[in-house]
Amino acid sequence: MNAAQSGAPALEHYWMPFTDNRRFKRAPKMIASAKDMYYTTEDGKQVLDGLATLWCVNAGHCRPRIVEAIRKQAGELDYASSFSLGHRLPFQVAARVAELTPPRLDHVFFTNSGSEAADTALKIALAYHRLKGEPTRTRFIGREKGYHGVNLAGISVGGVPLNRKAYAGMLLPGVDHLRHTQDLKTRAFVRGCAESGAELADELEERIIPLHGAENIAAVIVEPVSGAGGVLVPPQGYLKRLREITRRHGILLILDEVITGFGRLGTPFAAQYFEVEPDLMMFAKAITSGTVPLGGVIASDAIYETFMNTQSAGVEFFHGYTYSGHPLACAAAMGALDTYAEEKLLTRANGALAQAFEDGIHAFQGAPHVVDCRNLGLIGAIELEPRPGAPGARGFEVFEKCWEKGVYVRPIGDNIGFCPPLIVEPKHFDQMFGAVAEVLKTVG
Ligand SMILES: Cc1ncc(COP(=O)(O)O)c(C=O)c1O
């Protein structure tokens, strides 16, 4: 029987993202359905979702309120544009998001993804300075190992070498990068935020500002906890120090909260966890608990009012996506926000649960190949020593063997990332960390 007769699709037509397509298509891992903490594969195996799939399914899978909201909306208003037309949902979602943000961050611009949120935030920063009469502020400062999606602007300020390599010379000009905050020699196996390292933020004032001139810098963009760079937790006081320096020099601070937004650290956003008020915040992923693509940028009152009040009339910002504020995505967001509120999920990554997660991760200290363990709230990673000459191979082997054991954890090079849905229970930690521990004994 060929593939078409068995009902299985041909595999060659779908060019899969961030995937070794040839390897996958030789041995596909096909998921058929999902519920709460688990996937069911096509061959009927239950797999624990240890990464909220891609750091996004914070409410767990196929949650009734979200499913119902999407179903209902699809039959009522399938699509409406937000270009000079309106429908209630994006206004409602924006108001709900603004309730969850620090006080002066009140205005939401919708995108469909985190990558688009990065482009949008950077464009808002450029246009804002121009409106304020500071058009020379065009440079951006990102950080090594930073991940801000895959569009050209995002990879320009991002710092994941493999994502940038093929586009060298074609990235945004005028970008510099802060050093990342990881140091395996002095800060390995730290629980939560390290006590030392805040001074890494001083590089902005000591090297970057003198080099480029503050009057030429539009914004600094960082993830509060960097995710796709390997789950790097900032040292205590580091983000506050970045905030102080940027404010002193009139530079905007953009926090990319695409992973940390919606409860990952036990507060609605990381901005509250670290007590830092940025000028722009990006979100995506968990706003709909991953169900329908939706992202956005939250702008401070000062930025929004500059756009609204310094131009006499007409379109204030020449930017937007066909699907900005899409009804299905906004309905899903309402369902997700209701679920988060009813189940108090945005403050769940705290207390005894976060402690059990931390203990589970740090129990890997001394396990074969493990050179670091990191955690904050309900996000963490263990880092493995790379196999000589084959970086990432050991991490990928752990991922594949864990999948065989019914646990999905994500390899980020030789880091193994953990970021479970916020409905997780301690028994799931036992299953997840137990599988990884067994697998580590078997990888070469
Ligand atoms: C911090 C951060 N920013 C941006 C993005 C890009 O989001 P998307 O894949 O929705 O474009 C991601 C995705 O993982 C992310 O982790």
The ligand as an ORCA input file, in Angstrom:
! r2SCAN-3c Opt
* xyz 0 1
  C      12.148     35.717     22.771
  C      11.550     35.430     21.437
  N      11.303     36.434     20.598
  C      10.750     36.232     19.396
  C      10.428     34.965     18.974
  C       9.850     34.749     17.613
  O       8.543     34.384     17.687
  P       7.813     33.707     16.413
  O       8.421     32.360     16.242
  O       6.370     33.710     16.822
  O       8.057     34.598     15.251
  C      10.669     33.881     19.816
  C      10.353     32.495     19.408
  O      10.721     31.537     20.023
  C      11.261     34.122     21.072
  O      11.557     33.109     21.896
*
